Amino acid sequence: MEDKELIYRIQHGEKDLLEELIQKYYDNIYRFCYYKTGNTLISYDLTQETFLKLIKYIGNYREKGKFKSYLITIAMNVCNTYFDENKVELEELHDNQIYKENVYNELSKIEQKNSIDKALIELPEKQKEVIILKYYEDLKIKDISKILDEKVPTIKSRLKQGIEKLSRYLGKEDF
């Protein structure tokens, strides 16, 4: 069933269809939260929080683009709130050896691309976000622009710079 129809039916009383919607996007949202935090347990909690917010506000949802973009925006806000409330800085997480081991292990399982995953960790957060949204979540530049509340040229620039850095990290010219 298409997202539009599924959401319409949920908004009009078929709440049992929420499970189908959640199952459809659960892995995407978990993966996004994991890339943001690098912690399996925190990612599960943030994924749950994302879907709780979706359930609470699905009645207010109006189609303005892809539903996946809307859901990732919720996830990004949930992650940012988590970092704000816990005063956890991403830079501190990157310095933590346990975090690096967890990221390496988890990304290896999820993507089966160890070298790319290790290189991705080294990118600045803003470039990493754009690359994750573009290539791992398969979003268009204009959708990424809306999610991150940045202009399209800024997103394109971050994407280009991130790819160039990944290419250098991996030692490949044609990355």
Backbone as a chain_set.jsonl record, in Angstrom:
{"seq": "MEDKELIYRIQHGEKDLLEELIQKYYDNIYRFCYYKTGNTLISYDLTQETFLKLIKYIGNYREKGKFKSYLITIAMNVCNTYFDENKVELEELHDNQIYKENVYNELSKIEQKNSIDKALIELPEKQKEVIILKYYEDLKIKDISKILDEKVPTIKSRLKQGIEKLSRYLGKEDF", "coords": {"N": [[0.841, -1.171, 0.0], [0.559, 2.216, -0.78], [2.236, 5.034, 0.734], [0.705, 7.384, 0.981], [-2.005, 6.535, 0.855], [-2.018, 4.774, 3.015], [-1.454, 6.469, 5.196], [-3.65, 8.185, 5.035], [-5.724, 6.408, 5.633], [-5.01, 5.696, 8.241], [-5.261, 8.16, 9.51], [-7.954, 8.39, 9.388], [-9.024, 6.645, 11.195], [-8.158, 3.92, 11.084], [-6.214, 2.69, 12.99], [-4.738, 0.392, 13.397], [-3.153, 0.076, 11.191], [-0.908, 1.516, 11.666], [1.173, -0.084, 12.553], [2.05, -1.349, 10.221], [3.081, 0.857, 8.816], [5.131, 1.676, 10.549], [6.782, -0.617, 10.545], [7.611, -0.531, 7.905], [9.39, 1.633, 7.811], [11.102, 1.392, 9.959], [13.78, 0.276, 10.014], [15.188, 2.15, 8.441], [14.986, 4.487, 9.998], [16.149, 3.675, 12.395], [18.775, 3.156, 11.492], [19.531, 5.724, 10.677], [19.462, 7.083, 13.178], [21.441, 5.644, 14.436], [23.709, 6.315, 12.943], [23.866, 8.958, 13.672], [24.365, 8.813, 16.444], [26.063, 6.652, 17.087], [25.696, 4.661, 18.913], [24.251, 1.697, 19.875], [22.146, 1.071, 21.77], [21.169, 3.625, 22.506], [20.342, 4.435, 20.003], [18.218, 2.677, 19.463], [16.419, 3.581, 21.425], [16.019, 6.251, 20.576], [14.91, 5.8, 18.084], [12.506, 4.593, 18.819], [11.373, 6.744, 20.183], [11.069, 8.511, 18.056], [9.057, 7.225, 16.55], [7.01, 7.234, 18.427], [6.47, 9.96, 18.543], [5.593, 10.28, 15.929], [3.231, 8.738, 16.002], [1.778, 10.232, 17.845], [1.42, 12.657, 16.471], [0.429, 12.087, 13.941], [-2.087, 12.664, 13.02], [-1.965, 15.318, 12.345], [-0.373, 15.406, 10.139], [0.39, 16.543, 6.913], [0.651, 16.054, 3.512], [3.573, 17.067, 2.03], [5.647, 16.399, 0.563], [7.929, 13.673, 0.328], [7.024, 11.086, 2.551], [8.976, 9.747, 3.953], [10.997, 11.661, 4.207], [9.777, 13.433, 5.958], [9.6, 11.804, 8.219], [12.322, 11.325, 8.741], [13.068, 13.891, 9.377], [11.723, 14.203, 11.802], [13.148, 12.263, 13.258], [15.711, 13.405, 13.212], [15.267, 15.714, 14.72], [14.582, 14.521, 17.166], [17.012, 13.246, 17.786], [18.701, 15.5, 17.978], [17.491, 16.815, 20.141], [17.98, 14.921, 22.113], [20.808, 15.104, 22.299], [21.027, 17.776, 23.106], [19.648, 17.75, 25.593], [21.17, 15.966, 27.06], [23.572, 17.073, 26.985], [25.542, 16.105, 25.317], [28.144, 16.013, 23.125], [28.817, 15.522, 19.699], [31.482, 15.468, 18.938], [32.764, 14.617, 21.255], [31.815, 12.032, 21.401], [33.034, 10.923, 19.178], [35.658, 10.838, 19.999], [35.689, 8.842, 21.81], [36.81, 5.649, 22.422], [35.308, 3.282, 22.634], [33.008, 3.996, 21.287], [34.05, 4.25, 18.671], [34.741, 1.572, 18.135], [32.206, 0.35, 18.323], [30.832, 1.684, 16.253], [32.343, 0.884, 14.046], [31.941, -1.944, 14.101], [29.092, -2.136, 13.955], [28.433, -0.716, 11.571], [29.752, -2.291, 9.752], [28.237, -4.609, 9.799], [25.742, -3.61, 8.957], [26.107, -2.315, 6.441], [28.159, -3.668, 5.112], [30.462, -2.612, 4.104], [33.252, -1.987, 4.967], [35.534, -0.247, 4.643], [34.489, 2.13, 3.572], [32.737, 2.83, 5.577], [34.458, 3.34, 7.751], [35.817, 5.534, 6.755], [33.715, 7.323, 6.507], [33.138, 7.99, 9.145], [35.147, 9.72, 9.75], [34.503, 12.085, 8.546], [33.466, 15.55, 8.736], [30.631, 16.427, 10.729], [28.434, 17.758, 9.394], [28.9, 17.239, 6.681], [28.86, 14.479, 6.73], [26.186, 13.972, 7.498], [24.781, 14.844, 5.204], [25.758, 13.067, 3.248], [24.886, 10.614, 4.318], [22.085, 10.978, 4.254], [21.725, 11.302, 1.5], [22.921, 9.007, 0.185], [22.562, 6.726, 1.813], [19.976, 6.917, 2.757], [18.728, 7.536, 0.459], [17.686, 10.016, -0.465], [16.567, 12.953, -2.208], [18.358, 15.907, -3.238], [16.873, 18.291, -2.822], [15.055, 17.444, -0.886], [16.759, 16.825, 1.213], [17.724, 19.347, 1.679], [15.428, 20.569, 2.741], [15.057, 19.024, 5.077], [17.4, 19.556, 6.551], [17.209, 22.231, 6.699], [18.618, 24.016, 5.052], [20.064, 25.788, 2.251], [19.837, 24.657, -1.16], [22.281, 24.922, -2.747], [24.162, 24.897, -0.645], [23.858, 22.339, 0.407], [24.622, 20.835, -1.824], [27.295, 21.619, -1.978], [28.333, 20.646, 0.473], [27.954, 17.941, 0.033], [29.617, 17.476, -2.184], [32.141, 18.177, -1.093], [32.269, 16.303, 0.971], [32.318, 13.87, -0.45], [34.702, 14.195, -1.833], [36.517, 14.173, 0.326], [36.032, 11.595, 1.339], [36.953, 10.144, -0.82], [39.676, 10.783, -0.736], [40.333, 9.671, 1.791], [39.921, 7.019, 1.219], [41.697, 6.631, -0.757], [41.136, 6.681, -3.476], [40.671, 7.738, -6.75], [38.431, 7.738, -8.43], [36.049, 7.724, -6.884]], "CA": [[0.0, 0.0, 0.0], [1.312, 3.468, -0.875], [2.253, 5.823, 1.967], [-0.395, 8.349, 0.982], [-3.231, 5.825, 1.216], [-1.82, 4.235, 4.356], [-1.59, 7.577, 6.145], [-5.038, 8.625, 4.974], [-6.541, 5.426, 6.361], [-4.671, 5.815, 9.666], [-5.851, 9.413, 9.98], [-9.405, 8.238, 9.412], [-9.478, 5.67, 12.172], [-7.592, 2.569, 11.003], [-4.968, 2.807, 13.757], [-3.972, -0.856, 13.303], [-2.224, 0.201, 10.071], [0.325, 2.153, 12.135], [2.217, -1.109, 12.629], [2.591, -1.521, 8.869], [3.867, 2.052, 8.511], [6.337, 1.628, 11.378], [7.649, -1.684, 10.028], [8.148, -0.113, 6.621], [10.452, 2.621, 7.957], [11.854, 1.213, 11.199], [15.212, 0.093, 9.752], [15.748, 3.424, 7.962], [15.079, 5.434, 11.104], [17.179, 3.158, 13.312], [20.085, 3.367, 10.87], [19.816, 7.159, 10.761], [19.771, 7.39, 14.575], [22.729, 5.04, 14.752], [24.749, 7.145, 12.333], [23.96, 10.2, 14.449], [24.835, 8.614, 17.817], [27.106, 5.642, 17.195], [25.417, 3.808, 20.058], [23.122, 0.824, 19.55], [21.038, 1.223, 22.713], [20.609, 4.967, 22.36], [19.663, 4.47, 18.701], [16.909, 2.032, 19.625], [15.559, 4.495, 22.187], [15.667, 7.409, 19.742], [14.006, 5.302, 17.048], [11.199, 4.444, 19.473], [10.871, 8.099, 20.437], [10.646, 9.041, 16.759], [7.766, 6.651, 16.182], [6.015, 7.723, 19.387], [6.082, 11.297, 18.077], [4.792, 10.091, 14.723], [1.899, 8.281, 16.421], [1.105, 11.349, 18.511], [1.119, 13.776, 15.573], [0.078, 11.666, 12.573], [-3.329, 13.337, 12.644], [-1.638, 16.65, 11.832], [0.498, 15.286, 8.961], [-0.123, 16.947, 5.601], [1.652, 15.682, 2.517], [4.296, 18.184, 1.42], [6.813, 15.764, -0.033], [7.989, 12.266, 0.689], [6.789, 10.792, 3.959], [10.269, 9.358, 4.533], [11.678, 12.905, 4.573], [9.081, 13.907, 7.154], [9.986, 10.925, 9.308], [13.733, 11.575, 9.053], [13.099, 15.184, 10.058], [11.357, 13.916, 13.195], [14.282, 11.553, 13.857], [16.798, 14.362, 13.406], [14.892, 16.556, 15.86], [14.681, 13.68, 18.361], [18.447, 13.095, 18.067], [19.219, 16.792, 18.433], [16.962, 17.026, 21.489], [18.735, 14.028, 22.989], [22.131, 15.685, 22.53], [20.858, 19.002, 23.888], [19.249, 17.424, 26.96], [22.22, 15.22, 27.74], [24.797, 17.833, 26.787], [26.508, 15.216, 24.684], [28.625, 16.564, 21.873], [29.26, 14.494, 18.77], [32.933, 15.401, 18.942], [33.138, 13.796, 22.397], [31.53, 10.64, 21.051], [34.041, 10.469, 18.225], [36.903, 10.601, 20.723], [35.509, 7.697, 22.691], [37.245, 4.433, 21.724], [34.195, 2.326, 22.574], [32.163, 4.462, 20.205], [34.664, 3.901, 17.398], [34.609, 0.126, 17.948], [30.801, 0.061, 18.049], [30.496, 2.167, 14.913], [32.999, 0.0, 13.074], [31.246, -3.237, 14.093], [27.706, -2.02, 13.508], [28.399, -0.333, 10.165], [30.184, -3.457, 8.982], [27.074, -5.494, 9.692], [24.647, -2.975, 8.224], [26.421, -1.944, 5.066], [29.139, -4.583, 4.531], [31.448, -1.803, 3.387], [34.087, -1.535, 6.085], [36.415, 0.882, 4.364], [33.673, 3.328, 3.405], [32.203, 3.175, 6.89], [35.521, 3.948, 8.546], [36.076, 6.855, 6.189], [32.551, 8.158, 6.798], [33.264, 8.446, 10.528], [36.137, 10.789, 9.798], [33.979, 13.319, 7.945], [32.766, 16.503, 9.606], [29.235, 16.031, 10.942], [27.526, 18.308, 8.387], [29.112, 16.503, 5.426], [28.429, 13.11, 6.975], [24.72, 13.971, 7.455], [24.331, 14.961, 3.816], [26.079, 11.808, 2.561], [23.971, 9.584, 4.836], [20.745, 11.222, 3.723], [21.727, 11.124, 0.043], [23.276, 7.68, -0.309], [22.046, 5.643, 2.641], [18.524, 7.065, 2.842], [18.28, 7.711, -0.922], [16.863, 11.22, -0.58], [16.976, 13.941, -3.208], [19.005, 17.099, -2.695], [15.885, 19.257, -2.327], [14.498, 16.901, 0.353], [17.81, 16.997, 2.219], [17.719, 20.779, 1.946], [14.305, 20.836, 3.646], [15.3, 18.365, 6.367], [18.473, 20.239, 7.269], [16.89, 23.656, 6.678], [19.734, 24.691, 4.388], [19.816, 26.018, 0.832], [20.286, 23.59, -2.051], [23.718, 25.014, -3.043], [24.921, 24.501, 0.55], [23.792, 20.877, 0.466], [25.471, 20.335, -2.917], [28.686, 21.871, -1.606], [28.698, 19.69, 1.52], [28.003, 16.619, -0.587], [30.839, 17.431, -3.004], [33.295, 18.17, -0.195], [32.272, 15.018, 1.676], [32.741, 12.831, -1.396], [36.135, 14.403, -2.065], [37.24, 13.706, 1.508], [35.929, 10.133, 1.355], [37.84, 9.662, -1.867], [41.051, 10.883, -0.212], [40.485, 8.691, 2.867], [39.96, 5.665, 0.637], [42.792, 6.583, -1.716], [40.598, 6.383, -4.803], [40.383, 8.922, -7.555], [37.117, 7.646, -9.062], [35.1, 7.28, -5.859]], "C": [[0.895, 1.247, 0.0], [1.202, 4.249, 0.441], [1.037, 6.733, 2.076], [-1.697, 7.683, 1.433], [-3.162, 5.308, 2.645], [-2.045, 5.319, 5.408], [-3.029, 8.081, 6.187], [-5.924, 7.697, 5.807], [-6.266, 5.47, 7.864], [-5.34, 7.062, 10.24], [-7.373, 9.329, 10.084], [-9.842, 7.012, 10.21], [-8.882, 4.278, 12.123], [-6.213, 2.548, 11.668], [-4.115, 1.54, 13.696], [-2.966, -0.814, 12.151], [-0.928, 0.921, 10.458], [1.468, 1.156, 12.177], [2.865, -1.327, 11.266], [3.504, -0.355, 8.486], [5.186, 2.043, 9.286], [7.294, 0.568, 10.857], [8.318, -1.273, 8.722], [9.375, 0.781, 6.788], [11.357, 2.412, 9.168], [13.361, 1.121, 10.948], [15.877, 1.39, 9.292], [15.969, 4.395, 9.115], [16.124, 4.97, 12.123], [18.58, 3.452, 12.758], [20.484, 4.844, 10.956], [20.217, 7.539, 12.188], [21.126, 6.812, 14.964], [23.878, 5.863, 14.167], [24.938, 8.441, 13.118], [24.62, 9.972, 15.802], [26.011, 7.655, 17.937], [26.887, 4.673, 18.329], [24.138, 3.014, 19.783], [21.925, 1.069, 20.465], [20.369, 2.586, 22.604], [19.829, 5.063, 21.049], [18.298, 3.804, 18.76], [15.939, 2.949, 20.37], [15.096, 5.668, 21.337], [14.733, 7.01, 18.6], [12.597, 5.155, 17.618], [10.562, 5.808, 19.712], [10.369, 8.748, 19.143], [9.261, 8.522, 16.389], [6.663, 7.02, 17.171], [5.53, 9.115, 18.987], [5.232, 11.202, 16.805], [3.368, 9.701, 15.096], [1.109, 9.438, 17.022], [0.616, 12.407, 17.517], [0.676, 13.363, 14.167], [-1.224, 12.311, 12.091], [-3.1, 14.707, 12.036], [-0.819, 16.604, 10.545], [-0.256, 15.695, 7.698], [0.982, 16.68, 4.598], [2.243, 16.919, 1.863], [5.534, 17.678, 0.706], [6.778, 14.3, 0.362], [7.789, 12.095, 2.193], [8.098, 10.435, 4.659], [11.046, 10.595, 4.977], [11.087, 13.484, 5.851], [9.534, 13.109, 8.372], [11.449, 11.13, 9.71], [13.89, 12.934, 9.739], [12.735, 15.01, 11.533], [12.538, 13.255, 13.904], [15.442, 12.504, 14.137], [16.501, 15.256, 14.605], [14.991, 15.783, 17.173], [16.15, 13.509, 18.765], [19.035, 14.394, 18.608], [18.747, 17.119, 19.844], [17.708, 16.154, 22.49], [20.099, 14.633, 23.314], [22.043, 16.952, 23.363], [20.572, 18.679, 25.352], [20.357, 16.732, 27.738], [23.571, 15.896, 27.616], [25.923, 16.953, 26.246], [26.885, 15.836, 23.349], [29.104, 15.442, 20.979], [30.774, 14.35, 18.763], [33.432, 14.536, 20.099], [32.907, 12.326, 22.092], [32.595, 10.092, 20.105], [35.361, 10.142, 18.92], [36.843, 9.349, 21.596], [35.84, 6.403, 21.932], [36.122, 3.409, 21.608], [33.262, 2.703, 21.438], [32.748, 4.042, 18.856], [34.545, 2.406, 17.118], [33.166, -0.245, 17.617], [30.402, 0.488, 16.647], [31.086, 1.236, 13.86], [32.248, -1.331, 12.964], [29.846, -3.131, 13.513], [27.619, -1.655, 12.022], [28.821, -1.5, 9.273], [29.021, -4.412, 8.762], [26.012, -4.889, 8.788], [24.987, -2.809, 6.752], [27.417, -2.851, 4.366], [30.171, -3.834, 3.682], [32.382, -1.184, 4.412], [34.909, -0.301, 5.763], [35.642, 2.181, 4.199], [33.144, 3.787, 4.756], [33.253, 3.86, 7.766], [35.813, 5.362, 8.053], [34.938, 7.821, 6.523], [32.631, 8.75, 8.206], [34.183, 9.66, 10.624], [35.623, 12.12, 9.237], [33.422, 14.259, 9.004], [31.274, 16.172, 9.629], [28.299, 16.525, 9.831], [27.677, 17.597, 7.051], [28.624, 15.069, 5.571], [26.895, 13.013, 6.896], [24.21, 13.973, 6.017], [24.588, 13.649, 3.064], [25.159, 10.689, 3.025], [22.585, 9.759, 4.24], [20.671, 10.955, 2.224], [21.903, 9.659, -0.354], [22.728, 6.526, 0.527], [20.523, 5.706, 2.745], [17.899, 7.368, 1.486], [17.334, 8.898, -1.094], [17.429, 12.149, -1.652], [17.551, 15.173, -2.504], [17.971, 18.071, -2.12], [15.234, 18.767, -1.039], [15.502, 17.057, 1.5], [17.86, 18.461, 2.644], [16.608, 21.141, 2.935], [14.559, 20.254, 5.029], [16.317, 19.136, 7.195], [18.26, 21.751, 7.352], [18.074, 24.481, 6.169], [19.371, 24.878, 2.917], [20.426, 24.904, 0.005], [21.776, 23.725, -2.395], [24.604, 24.603, -1.855], [24.975, 22.985, 0.651], [24.688, 20.278, -0.609], [26.948, 20.494, -2.578], [29.157, 20.878, -0.549], [28.837, 18.283, 0.953], [29.296, 16.463, -1.385], [32.079, 17.352, -2.118], [33.406, 16.836, 0.539], [32.758, 13.888, 0.792], [34.237, 12.961, -1.684], [36.968, 13.9, -0.891], [37.197, 12.185, 1.61], [36.885, 9.526, 0.34], [39.298, 9.697, -1.406], [41.294, 9.841, 0.875], [40.66, 7.289, 2.302], [41.063, 5.52, -0.383], [42.335, 6.235, -3.117], [40.277, 7.671, -5.517], [38.95, 8.918, -8.08], [36.062, 7.179, -8.076], [33.695, 7.689, -6.234]], "O": [[1.889, 1.295, 0.725], [0.21, 4.139, 1.162], [0.418, 6.836, 3.135], [-2.404, 8.211, 2.291], [-4.135, 5.398, 3.394], [-2.747, 5.099, 6.395], [-3.559, 8.37, 7.26], [-6.763, 8.152, 6.584], [-7.183, 5.301, 8.669], [-5.916, 7.021, 11.327], [-7.997, 10.117, 10.795], [-10.886, 6.418, 9.94], [-9.088, 3.506, 13.061], [-5.187, 2.407, 11.002], [-2.905, 1.598, 13.918], [-2.017, -1.598, 12.141], [0.031, 0.942, 9.686], [2.608, 1.504, 11.871], [4.084, -1.473, 11.168], [4.57, -0.557, 7.904], [6.236, 2.369, 8.732], [8.492, 0.822, 10.738], [9.468, -1.634, 8.47], [10.308, 0.696, 5.99], [12.29, 3.188, 9.377], [14.137, 1.817, 11.603], [16.997, 1.696, 9.702], [17.011, 5.045, 9.199], [16.89, 5.779, 12.647], [19.453, 3.937, 13.477], [21.63, 5.169, 11.267], [21.208, 8.243, 12.383], [21.87, 7.422, 15.733], [24.895, 6.078, 14.826], [26.053, 8.955, 13.213], [25.359, 10.835, 16.275], [26.866, 7.833, 18.804], [27.8, 3.927, 18.684], [23.085, 3.585, 19.498], [20.807, 1.253, 19.983], [19.142, 2.684, 22.61], [18.777, 5.7, 20.994], [17.333, 4.301, 18.179], [14.776, 3.075, 19.986], [13.923, 6.039, 21.368], [13.87, 7.789, 18.198], [11.617, 5.541, 16.981], [9.37, 6.003, 19.475], [9.359, 9.451, 19.148], [8.396, 9.288, 15.964], [5.497, 7.11, 16.785], [4.341, 9.419, 19.077], [4.272, 11.953, 16.632], [2.408, 10.266, 14.572], [-0.079, 9.603, 16.745], [-0.459, 12.982, 17.69], [0.56, 14.217, 13.288], [-1.429, 12.482, 10.889], [-3.945, 15.207, 11.293], [-0.591, 17.64, 9.921], [-1.379, 15.256, 7.451], [2.133, 17.05, 4.828], [1.542, 17.71, 1.233], [6.379, 18.471, 0.291], [5.723, 13.758, 0.691], [8.32, 12.862, 2.996], [8.3, 10.782, 5.823], [11.689, 10.572, 6.026], [11.814, 13.965, 6.72], [9.818, 13.677, 9.427], [11.771, 11.11, 10.897], [14.76, 13.097, 10.594], [13.367, 15.604, 12.407], [12.891, 13.64, 15.02], [16.081, 12.416, 15.186], [17.388, 15.524, 15.416], [15.435, 16.33, 18.182], [16.49, 13.615, 19.944], [19.782, 14.383, 19.586], [19.515, 17.64, 20.653], [18.031, 16.603, 23.591], [20.5, 14.67, 24.477], [22.884, 17.186, 24.231], [21.179, 19.263, 26.249], [20.461, 16.901, 28.953], [24.587, 15.375, 28.076], [27.078, 17.049, 26.66], [26.013, 16.147, 22.537], [29.736, 14.501, 21.457], [31.296, 13.247, 18.603], [34.409, 13.803, 19.948], [33.706, 11.472, 22.478], [33.005, 8.936, 20.22], [36.098, 9.263, 18.473], [37.877, 8.869, 22.061], [35.214, 6.103, 20.915], [36.003, 2.738, 20.583], [32.779, 1.836, 20.709], [32.027, 3.535, 17.997], [34.277, 2.011, 15.983], [32.926, -1.064, 16.73], [29.719, -0.249, 15.936], [30.41, 0.851, 12.905], [31.955, -1.79, 11.86], [29.454, -3.943, 12.675], [26.812, -2.232, 11.294], [28.3, -1.668, 8.171], [28.845, -4.953, 7.67], [25.445, -5.584, 7.944], [24.169, -3.155, 5.899], [27.518, -2.813, 3.14], [30.677, -4.351, 2.687], [32.305, 0.013, 4.689], [34.96, 0.62, 6.579], [36.102, 3.232, 4.645], [33.106, 4.983, 5.045], [32.959, 4.847, 8.441], [36.03, 6.274, 8.852], [35.176, 8.999, 6.791], [32.228, 9.893, 8.423], [34.002, 10.52, 11.485], [36.248, 13.162, 9.439], [32.957, 13.811, 10.053], [30.729, 15.687, 8.637], [27.447, 15.763, 9.375], [26.686, 17.373, 6.357], [28.042, 14.509, 4.642], [26.365, 12.078, 6.294], [23.321, 13.201, 5.66], [23.723, 13.179, 2.326], [24.697, 9.894, 2.206], [21.979, 8.794, 3.774], [19.668, 10.439, 1.733], [21.119, 9.13, -1.142], [22.459, 5.452, -0.012], [19.859, 4.672, 2.812], [16.676, 7.45, 1.371], [16.315, 8.801, -1.778], [18.622, 12.12, -1.953], [17.264, 15.435, -1.335], [18.179, 18.617, -1.036], [14.891, 19.579, -0.179], [15.123, 17.385, 2.624], [18.02, 18.77, 3.825], [16.825, 21.928, 3.856], [14.308, 20.912, 6.039], [16.123, 19.346, 8.393], [19.033, 22.461, 7.994], [18.468, 25.485, 6.762], [18.478, 24.206, 2.401], [21.408, 24.281, 0.411], [22.489, 22.723, -2.341], [25.674, 24.027, -2.05], [26.024, 22.415, 0.948], [25.427, 19.328, -0.349], [27.756, 19.608, -2.859], [30.253, 20.329, -0.657], [29.728, 17.529, 1.346], [29.983, 15.448, -1.278], [32.97, 16.541, -2.371], [34.503, 16.303, 0.708], [33.528, 13.037, 1.237], [34.949, 11.961, -1.77], [38.007, 13.271, -1.09], [38.204, 11.554, 1.93], [37.542, 8.52, 0.611], [40.059, 8.762, -1.654], [42.341, 9.194, 0.888], [41.431, 6.48, 2.82], [41.347, 4.411, -0.835], [43.055, 5.573, -3.865], [39.68, 8.583, -4.945], [38.319, 9.971, -8.169], [35.253, 6.313, -8.409], [32.752, 7.406, -5.495]]}, "num_chains": 1, "name": "protein.A"}
